[in-house]
Amino acid sequence: MAHVWRCTGLRWAGGSPVLVWDGGRNSALTWGKQVAFGVVDGGGRRCVGARGNACPVRARVAGRSVGARCEECGRLERAHSVAADTIADDLRPYSVYLAWFGPGMVKVGITAVERGPTRLLEQGAVVFSWLGRGPLMAARRSEELLRTVLGVPDRIPYDAKRAVRSALPDAAVRAAEVRELHARAVRLGGWPESLERMPFEPVDHAGAFGLDGLPPARGVVGELVAGGVVRGALVAAAGPDLHLATDRGIVVLDTRLMAGWELTTAAATAAASAATAAVDAGARLDADLTVPVRELKDPAVQDGLF
């Protein structure tokens, strides 16, 4: 019987991507490494629980869910989330940051000072600069100030981030957009007195993500399915996304889709599919991807007059 693993997500350790598995096992990811696994055709995808606790009913969750939690566990997780603005008594110092993901895509956010740049790596920020540092509520008020006065969002959709990673301007242009917004932000009135303003010091993650010379992605994995296989060579990673070279070209796998599934080796899954005739007649058992993939348009191809 093939061994089964459960992935708990992608983490950034020491500036490098690492897949984390139940039981504490880690898989360091390096460029060119083969990422290959099959999805066990068993009990389906199950809720991963909340706050380190298992879901009491092991509820089923949808394959397309990036949270991999049922409604009750999702509510419990949000009840203890700084991002959801449900914690007001956290005494740790927080940093306010500006993060750049592509031309015209800059967001404001906060993260605990003790976490350093990890939150920015987790989000796939190509460039960032600290803006301020202070108590949680002061950081929150500063974040709200930039949203309301300067119109800076606190979220950038992942589809938008992925669409521009292979066509980024050079490092100087990337930094210039953040510099301009940083200068506007520090000139604003209404900053909380307890928030220490930080100088503009851009940090560029293009090298850490492997984005230099990255070919355009041809597709994005829409979901994992029982009996499916994912196989490809890692060419880049940003946030939770792995850019894999496959027989379909570059395909992006959001590793959040892996949580809640039982996974095994790609070879074991292909063998099981062949033995049970669980694939359509004529389907390739050696295909790199036998899960749903959403095709992406080539941004260089114009599909209309305007």
KEKE-3310 file (N, C-alpha, C; in steps of 0.2 Angstrom, whole numbers, plus 5000, padded with zeros to 4 digits):
npx = (5004:5003:5012:5004:5002:4998:4997:5001:5003:5012:5026:5037:5054:5068:5069:5066:5055:5045:5037:5026:5021:5009:5014:5026:5036:5046:5048:5060:5060:5068:5074:5070:5068:5058:5041:5029:5014:5000:4983:4974:4961:4949:4942:4938:4940:4944:4940:4952:4952:4954:4964:4974:4967:4958:4945:4929:4920:4925:4922:4917:4925:4924:4933:4938:4941:4951:4954:4951:4942:4928:4912:4910:4923:4930:4924:4929:4943:4943:4939:4950:4959:4971:4971:4957:4953:4949:4955:4960:4968:4981:4997:5009:5022:5018:5021:5018:5016:5020:5016:5021:5015:5014:5013:5004:4998:4998:4998:4992:4997:4998:5009:5015:5029:5039:5038:5045:5050:5042:5028:5026:5033:5024:5013:5017:5023:5032:5040:5043:5041:5044:5033:5029:5029:5022:5010:4997:4983:4987:4994:4983:4975:4983:4984:4970:4969:4977:4970:4958:4961:4971:4967:4972:4972:4969:4970:4975:4970:4974:4974:4976:4989:4996:4995:5005:5018:5027:5031:5037:5042:5059:5070:5072:5061:5051:5054:5052:5038:5033:5041:5036:5023:5025:5031:5020:5012:5019:5018:5005:4993:4986:4992:4994:5001:5008:5014:5029:5037:5044:5059:5060:5065:5067:5064:5067:5060:5061:5072:5072:5060:5062:5059:5065:5066:5055:5044:5028:5013:5003:4992:4981:4980:4964:4957:4960:4957:4950:4960:4968:4983:4998:5012:5027:5042:5049:5050:5048:5042:5030:5022:5009:5010:5016:5026:5025:5034:5027:5020:5011:5016:5020:5012:5002:5002:4992:4996:4988:4977:4980:4979:4969:4967:4972:4987:4998:5012:5014:5016:5010:4997:4994:4995:4985:4974:4975:4973:4960:4953:4949:4950:4946:4943:4957:4964:4979:4990:5002:5002:5007:4998:4982:4972:4959:4963:4963:4964:4975:4975:4986:4995:5001:4994:4982:4964:4954:4948:4951)
npy = (4994:5011:5025:5038:5056:5071:5087:5103:5115:5129:5136:5150:5149:5156:5164:5155:5143:5131:5115:5110:5096:5085:5080:5087:5085:5092:5098:5105:5116:5118:5127:5118:5107:5092:5092:5081:5072:5062:5062:5054:5042:5042:5046:5059:5077:5085:5095:5106:5110:5121:5134:5125:5114:5099:5097:5094:5086:5081:5088:5088:5098:5110:5107:5118:5127:5138:5140:5128:5124:5121:5129:5131:5129:5139:5151:5150:5151:5164:5172:5173:5181:5193:5198:5199:5208:5206:5205:5215:5216:5213:5214:5215:5223:5231:5231:5243:5241:5244:5235:5229:5222:5222:5233:5247:5240:5241:5238:5241:5235:5226:5218:5208:5214:5204:5194:5199:5199:5189:5188:5196:5188:5177:5182:5185:5197:5207:5218:5227:5240:5245:5256:5261:5258:5252:5251:5239:5244:5257:5254:5249:5260:5268:5260:5261:5274:5276:5269:5276:5289:5289:5280:5267:5250:5235:5223:5212:5203:5186:5181:5192:5195:5184:5186:5195:5192:5186:5197:5208:5225:5232:5232:5245:5253:5246:5249:5262:5265:5261:5270:5282:5282:5279:5291:5300:5295:5297:5311:5313:5320:5316:5304:5292:5296:5287:5279:5275:5282:5274:5274:5275:5260:5249:5232:5219:5205:5197:5189:5180:5174:5168:5175:5181:5180:5172:5161:5165:5160:5146:5141:5138:5128:5122:5115:5101:5084:5068:5054:5061:5068:5078:5084:5091:5102:5113:5130:5143:5152:5160:5168:5158:5151:5139:5138:5128:5118:5109:5096:5104:5116:5131:5129:5135:5131:5133:5131:5130:5123:5110:5107:5097:5086:5068:5063:5055:5046:5051:5040:5029:5033:5034:5021:5015:5021:5015:5002:5001:5007:5020:5031:5041:5033:5032:5042:5049:5040:5044:5058:5074:5082:5078:5084:5097:5111:5128:5137:5151:5167:5172:5186:5194:5193:5201:5201:5209:5224:5235)
npz = (5000:4996:5003:5012:5013:5021:5017:5024:5019:5011:5016:5020:5023:5029:5018:5008:4998:5006:5008:5019:5030:5038:5054:5055:5045:5032:5015:5006:4993:4978:4963:4948:4954:4954:4957:4962:4963:4968:4970:4983:4980:4989:5004:5000:5000:5016:5030:5037:5050:5064:5072:5076:5080:5076:5064:5071:5065:5054:5041:5024:5011:4998:4982:4976:4986:4994:5007:5014:5024:5034:5037:5051:5056:5049:5054:5067:5065:5059:5070:5078:5071:5066:5053:5050:5059:5072:5084:5097:5108:5107:5112:5105:5095:5079:5061:5048:5031:5013:4999:4983:4968:4955:4940:4945:4955:4971:4988:5005:5021:5037:5049:5062:5070:5074:5064:5054:5036:5032:5030:5019:5009:5009:5004:4991:4987:4976:4978:4993:5006:5022:5032:5044:5062:5077:5090:5089:5087:5083:5071:5064:5062:5054:5043:5039:5036:5024:5016:5015:5012:5002:4994:4993:4992:5003:4998:4985:4971:4968:4955:4948:4952:4947:4934:4929:4933:4924:4916:4922:4925:4926:4941:4946:4941:4947:4961:4961:4960:4972:4980:4977:4982:4995:4999:4997:5007:5020:5020:5024:5035:5052:5056:5069:5084:5091:5082:5074:5061:5046:5036:5018:5012:5000:4997:4987:4980:4968:4965:4975:4972:4960:4948:4937:4920:4919:4910:4903:4911:4906:4911:4926:4940:4944:4954:4964:4962:4966:4963:4954:4946:4948:4941:4939:4934:4946:4943:4947:4962:4972:4985:4989:4977:4966:4951:4938:4926:4914:4903:4897:4896:4906:4922:4935:4952:4965:4981:4992:4988:4990:5004:5015:5007:5005:5000:4988:4980:4963:4954:4960:4960:4947:4943:4951:4944:4932:4935:4939:4929:4930:4922:4908:4892:4882:4888:4894:4905:4909:4909:4914:4921:4927:4932:4934:4924:4922:4908:4903:4895:4883:4887:4877:4866:4857:4860:4854:4846:4854)
capx = (5000:5007:5011:4999:5004:4994:5000:4998:5003:5018:5029:5044:5059:5074:5068:5065:5049:5046:5031:5025:5017:5007:5019:5032:5040:5046:5051:5063:5059:5073:5072:5072:5065:5052:5035:5025:5010:4994:4977:4971:4954:4947:4937:4937:4944:4941:4941:4958:4951:4956:4968:4978:4962:4955:4938:4926:4915:4929:4917:4919:4925:4925:4940:4941:4941:4958:4954:4950:4939:4921:4909:4911:4930:4932:4922:4933:4949:4943:4938:4957:4963:4973:4969:4950:4952:4945:4959:4961:4972:4988:5002:5015:5022:5016:5024:5014:5020:5017:5018:5020:5014:5015:5012:4997:4996:5001:4993:4995:4995:5001:5011:5019:5037:5043:5038:5050:5047:5038:5021:5027:5034:5018:5008:5020:5025:5038:5044:5040:5045:5041:5030:5028:5029:5020:5005:4992:4978:4989:4995:4977:4972:4987:4981:4964:4971:4980:4964:4952:4963:4975:4963:4977:4968:4972:4970:4976:4968:4979:4974:4980:4997:4999:4995:5010:5024:5032:5032:5038:5047:5065:5070:5072:5054:5047:5055:5050:5031:5033:5044:5031:5017:5028:5032:5014:5009:5022:5016:4998:4991:4982:4995:4994:5007:5012:5017:5035:5037:5050:5061:5059:5070:5064:5066:5065:5059:5061:5077:5069:5054:5064:5055:5069:5066:5050:5040:5021:5010:4998:4986:4981:4976:4958:4956:4963:4952:4952:4964:4972:4990:5001:5019:5031:5048:5048:5053:5047:5037:5028:5017:5007:5010:5022:5025:5028:5035:5023:5019:5006:5019:5020:5006:5003:4998:4991:4997:4982:4972:4983:4977:4963:4968:4977:4991:5003:5016:5011:5016:5005:4990:4993:4995:4978:4969:4975:4970:4953:4950:4946:4952:4943:4947:4962:4968:4986:4991:5008:5002:5009:4992:4976:4967:4956:4967:4960:4969:4976:4976:4993:4994:5004:4989:4976:4958:4949:4950:4953)
capy = (5000:5017:5029:5044:5062:5077:5094:5108:5122:5131:5141:5153:5149:5159:5167:5150:5140:5124:5112:5107:5090:5083:5077:5091:5084:5098:5097:5111:5117:5122:5127:5112:5101:5089:5092:5076:5069:5060:5063:5047:5041:5039:5050:5066:5082:5086:5101:5105:5112:5128:5135:5119:5109:5095:5098:5088:5081:5080:5090:5089:5104:5110:5106:5125:5132:5139:5140:5121:5124:5121:5135:5132:5130:5145:5156:5150:5154:5171:5175:5174:5183:5200:5201:5200:5214:5203:5205:5222:5216:5210:5219:5215:5229:5229:5235:5244:5240:5245:5230:5230:5215:5223:5240:5249:5235:5242:5237:5242:5230:5226:5212:5208:5215:5198:5190:5201:5200:5183:5189:5198:5182:5173:5186:5185:5204:5207:5223:5230:5244:5247:5262:5263:5253:5254:5246:5236:5248:5263:5252:5248:5266:5270:5256:5264:5281:5275:5266:5281:5296:5288:5274:5261:5244:5231:5216:5212:5197:5182:5181:5198:5194:5179:5188:5200:5189:5185:5203:5214:5230:5231:5233:5252:5255:5243:5252:5269:5266:5261:5276:5288:5281:5280:5299:5303:5292:5300:5318:5314:5322:5311:5298:5291:5298:5281:5275:5277:5282:5271:5277:5271:5255:5244:5225:5216:5198:5194:5184:5174:5170:5165:5178:5183:5176:5167:5161:5166:5154:5144:5138:5138:5122:5125:5111:5094:5079:5061:5051:5066:5068:5084:5083:5097:5105:5120:5135:5149:5151:5167:5167:5151:5148:5135:5138:5121:5116:5103:5095:5109:5123:5133:5129:5138:5127:5136:5125:5130:5118:5103:5105:5093:5080:5063:5063:5050:5047:5051:5034:5025:5036:5032:5014:5014:5023:5010:4995:5002:5010:5026:5037:5040:5029:5036:5047:5047:5039:5047:5065:5078:5085:5075:5088:5103:5117:5134:5140:5158:5170:5175:5194:5197:5192:5205:5198:5213:5230:5239)
capz = (5000:4995:5009:5012:5016:5021:5016:5028:5016:5009:5021:5018:5029:5027:5011:5003:4999:5009:5009:5026:5030:5045:5058:5055:5039:5027:5009:5004:4986:4974:4956:4944:4958:4952:4961:4959:4968:4966:4975:4984:4978:4995:5007:4997:5004:5022:5033:5040:5057:5065:5078:5078:5082:5070:5063:5075:5061:5047:5036:5017:5009:4991:4979:4974:4992:4996:5014:5016:5030:5034:5039:5058:5057:5046:5058:5073:5063:5059:5077:5081:5066:5065:5047:5050:5063:5077:5090:5099:5114:5105:5114:5101:5090:5072:5056:5042:5025:5006:4995:4976:4965:4948:4939:4947:4960:4977:4994:5012:5026:5043:5051:5068:5069:5075:5059:5048:5029:5030:5028:5012:5005:5009:4999:4984:4986:4973:4981:4998:5010:5029:5032:5051:5067:5083:5093:5084:5085:5079:5064:5060:5060:5049:5037:5036:5033:5018:5011:5014:5009:4996:4990:4993:4994:5007:4995:4978:4969:4966:4948:4945:4954:4943:4927:4928:4935:4919:4912:4926:4923:4930:4948:4947:4940:4953:4967:4960:4961:4980:4983:4976:4987:5002:5000:4998:5014:5025:5021:5026:5042:5055:5058:5076:5087:5094:5076:5072:5054:5044:5030:5012:5010:4996:4997:4980:4980:4962:4965:4979:4969:4953:4942:4931:4914:4920:4905:4904:4913:4901:4915:4933:4942:4947:4960:4964:4961:4968:4957:4949:4946:4947:4940:4935:4937:4949:4939:4951:4968:4974:4989:4989:4971:4962:4944:4936:4919:4913:4896:4894:4897:4913:4925:4942:4957:4972:4986:4997:4986:4993:5011:5016:5003:5006:4994:4988:4974:4956:4951:4964:4958:4940:4943:4953:4939:4926:4937:4940:4923:4932:4918:4901:4887:4878:4892:4895:4912:4910:4908:4920:4925:4926:4937:4930:4923:4919:4903:4903:4889:4882:4887:4871:4860:4858:4858:4852:4843:4859)
cpx = (5004:5006:5007:5002:4998:4998:4997:4999:5011:5020:5036:5048:5065:5074:5067:5058:5050:5038:5031:5020:5015:5013:5026:5037:5040:5050:5053:5062:5065:5071:5075:5069:5059:5047:5030:5021:5004:4989:4974:4963:4951:4941:4935:4941:4940:4944:4948:4958:4953:4960:4972:4974:4959:4948:4934:4922:4919:4924:4921:4920:4926:4932:4943:4942:4949:4959:4954:4947:4931:4918:4911:4919:4933:4930:4927:4940:4949:4942:4945:4962:4965:4970:4961:4948:4948:4949:4961:4966:4979:4993:5009:5016:5021:5019:5018:5018:5016:5020:5016:5020:5015:5013:5005:4994:5000:4996:4996:4992:4999:5003:5015:5026:5041:5043:5043:5046:5043:5032:5021:5028:5028:5013:5011:5021:5032:5043:5040:5044:5041:5038:5030:5028:5027:5014:5000:4987:4980:4991:4988:4974:4976:4985:4975:4965:4973:4974:4959:4955:4967:4972:4968:4973:4972:4972:4971:4974:4973:4979:4977:4987:5000:5000:5001:5017:5029:5034:5033:5043:5054:5065:5069:5064:5050:5047:5052:5042:5030:5035:5039:5025:5019:5029:5025:5011:5012:5020:5009:4998:4987:4985:4995:5001:5011:5015:5023:5036:5044:5052:5060:5065:5067:5067:5063:5065:5060:5066:5074:5064:5056:5060:5059:5069:5060:5045:5033:5018:5004:4992:4987:4977:4970:4956:4959:4956:4954:4955:4968:4979:4993:5008:5022:5037:5047:5053:5053:5042:5036:5022:5015:5008:5016:5020:5029:5029:5032:5023:5014:5009:5019:5013:5007:4998:4998:4991:4992:4977:4974:4980:4970:4963:4973:4981:4996:5007:5012:5011:5011:4998:4989:4992:4988:4973:4969:4972:4963:4949:4946:4947:4948:4947:4951:4966:4975:4988:4998:5008:5004:5003:4986:4971:4964:4961:4963:4965:4969:4977:4983:4992:4997:4999:4983:4970:4953:4952:4954:4956)
cpy = (5006:5021:5035:5049:5067:5083:5099:5115:5123:5136:5144:5153:5151:5161:5161:5146:5133:5121:5109:5101:5089:5079:5081:5090:5090:5095:5103:5111:5121:5122:5121:5106:5098:5089:5087:5073:5067:5061:5056:5047:5038:5043:5057:5071:5084:5092:5100:5108:5119:5129:5129:5113:5105:5097:5092:5084:5079:5082:5090:5096:5104:5110:5113:5129:5132:5139:5133:5120:5124:5127:5137:5133:5137:5151:5156:5153:5161:5175:5176:5177:5191:5202:5202:5205:5212:5203:5213:5222:5213:5216:5219:5221:5226:5234:5237:5244:5242:5239:5230:5223:5216:5230:5241:5244:5236:5241:5239:5236:5230:5219:5213:5209:5209:5194:5193:5201:5194:5184:5192:5193:5178:5176:5186:5192:5204:5212:5226:5235:5245:5254:5265:5257:5256:5249:5244:5241:5255:5260:5251:5255:5269:5267:5259:5271:5281:5273:5272:5287:5295:5283:5268:5255:5240:5224:5217:5204:5193:5181:5187:5198:5190:5181:5192:5197:5188:5191:5209:5219:5229:5234:5241:5255:5252:5247:5259:5270:5266:5267:5282:5288:5282:5287:5302:5301:5296:5308:5319:5316:5316:5305:5298:5293:5293:5277:5278:5276:5279:5274:5272:5267:5249:5237:5222:5208:5194:5188:5178:5170:5167:5168:5180:5178:5171:5167:5162:5159:5152:5142:5139:5132:5125:5121:5104:5090:5072:5057:5055:5066:5075:5082:5089:5099:5112:5125:5142:5147:5158:5166:5160:5147:5145:5136:5132:5121:5110:5102:5100:5116:5124:5133:5131:5133:5131:5131:5125:5125:5111:5102:5102:5087:5075:5063:5057:5051:5047:5044:5029:5027:5033:5025:5012:5015:5018:5004:4996:5005:5016:5032:5035:5036:5034:5041:5044:5046:5042:5055:5068:5080:5081:5078:5094:5108:5122:5137:5148:5161:5172:5183:5197:5197:5196:5201:5202:5220:5234:5235)
cpz = (5000:5001:5007:5016:5016:5021:5020:5025:5014:5014:5018:5024:5026:5020:5006:5004:5002:5010:5015:5026:5037:5048:5058:5050:5035:5021:5006:4996:4983:4966:4952:4948:4955:4958:4958:4964:4965:4972:4976:4983:4984:4998:5005:5001:5010:5025:5037:5048:5058:5072:5080:5080:5076:5070:5067:5071:5054:5041:5029:5015:5001:4988:4978:4980:4993:5003:5017:5022:5029:5037:5046:5059:5055:5051:5065:5071:5062:5065:5080:5076:5066:5059:5046:5055:5069:5084:5091:5105:5113:5107:5110:5097:5083:5067:5051:5036:5018:5002:4987:4972:4957:4946:4941:4953:4967:4983:5000:5016:5032:5045:5057:5066:5069:5069:5053:5042:5028:5027:5020:5007:5004:5004:4992:4982:4982:4976:4987:5002:5017:5028:5039:5055:5074:5086:5088:5082:5081:5072:5060:5058:5054:5042:5034:5033:5026:5013:5010:5010:5003:4991:4989:4995:4999:5005:4988:4976:4967:4958:4945:4946:4949:4936:4925:4930:4930:4915:4917:4924:4927:4937:4949:4946:4945:4959:4967:4962:4969:4983:4983:4981:4994:5004:5001:5005:5020:5026:5023:5034:5045:5057:5066:5079:5090:5088:5074:5064:5052:5037:5024:5011:5007:4997:4991:4981:4974:4962:4969:4976:4962:4947:4936:4926:4914:4914:4907:4906:4908:4905:4922:4935:4946:4953:4959:4964:4963:4962:4953:4951:4945:4947:4936:4938:4940:4945:4943:4957:4970:4979:4990:4983:4969:4955:4941:4929:4918:4905:4893:4894:4905:4916:4932:4946:4963:4977:4991:4995:4988:4999:5011:5012:5006:4999:4994:4982:4968:4953:4954:4961:4951:4939:4945:4948:4934:4929:4938:4935:4925:4928:4911:4896:4883:4881:4893:4903:4914:4910:4915:4924:4923:4931:4932:4930:4919:4914:4904:4897:4889:4882:4881:4865:4862:4855:4855:4849:4848:4865)
residu = (MET:ALA:HIS:VAL:TRP:ARG:CYS:THR:GLY:LEU:ARG:TRP:ALA:GLY:GLY:SER:PRO:VAL:LEU:VAL:TRP:ASP:GLY:GLY:ARG:ASN:SER:ALA:LEU:THR:TRP:GLY:LYS:GLN:VAL:ALA:PHE:GLY:VAL:VAL:ASP:GLY:GLY:GLY:ARG:ARG:CYS:VAL:GLY:ALA:ARG:GLY:ASN:ALA:CYS:PRO:VAL:ARG:ALA:ARG:VAL:ALA:GLY:ARG:SER:VAL:GLY:ALA:ARG:CYS:GLU:GLU:CYS:GLY:ARG:LEU:GLU:ARG:ALA:HIS:SER:VAL:ALA:ALA:ASP:THR:ILE:ALA:ASP:ASP:LEU:ARG:PRO:TYR:SER:VAL:TYR:LEU:ALA:TRP:PHE:GLY:PRO:GLY:MET:VAL:LYS:VAL:GLY:ILE:THR:ALA:VAL:GLU:ARG:GLY:PRO:THR:ARG:LEU:LEU:GLU:GLN:GLY:ALA:VAL:VAL:PHE:SER:TRP:LEU:GLY:ARG:GLY:PRO:LEU:MET:ALA:ALA:ARG:ARG:SER:GLU:GLU:LEU:LEU:ARG:THR:VAL:LEU:GLY:VAL:PRO:ASP:ARG:ILE:PRO:TYR:ASP:ALA:LYS:ARG:ALA:VAL:ARG:SER:ALA:LEU:PRO:ASP:ALA:ALA:VAL:ARG:ALA:ALA:GLU:VAL:ARG:GLU:LEU:HIS:ALA:ARG:ALA:VAL:ARG:LEU:GLY:GLY:TRP:PRO:GLU:SER:LEU:GLU:ARG:MET:PRO:PHE:GLU:PRO:VAL:ASP:HIS:ALA:GLY:ALA:PHE:GLY:LEU:ASP:GLY:LEU:PRO:PRO:ALA:ARG:GLY:VAL:VAL:GLY:GLU:LEU:VAL:ALA:GLY:GLY:VAL:VAL:ARG:GLY:ALA:LEU:VAL:ALA:ALA:ALA:GLY:PRO:ASP:LEU:HIS:LEU:ALA:THR:ASP:ARG:GLY:ILE:VAL:VAL:LEU:ASP:THR:ARG:LEU:MET:ALA:GLY:TRP:GLU:LEU:THR:THR:ALA:ALA:ALA:THR:ALA:ALA:ALA:SER:ALA:ALA:THR:ALA:ALA:VAL:ASP:ALA:GLY:ALA:ARG:LEU:ASP:ALA:ASP:LEU:THR:VAL:PRO:VAL:ARG:GLU:LEU:LYS:ASP:PRO:ALA:VAL:GLN:ASP:GLY:LEU:PHE)
# end
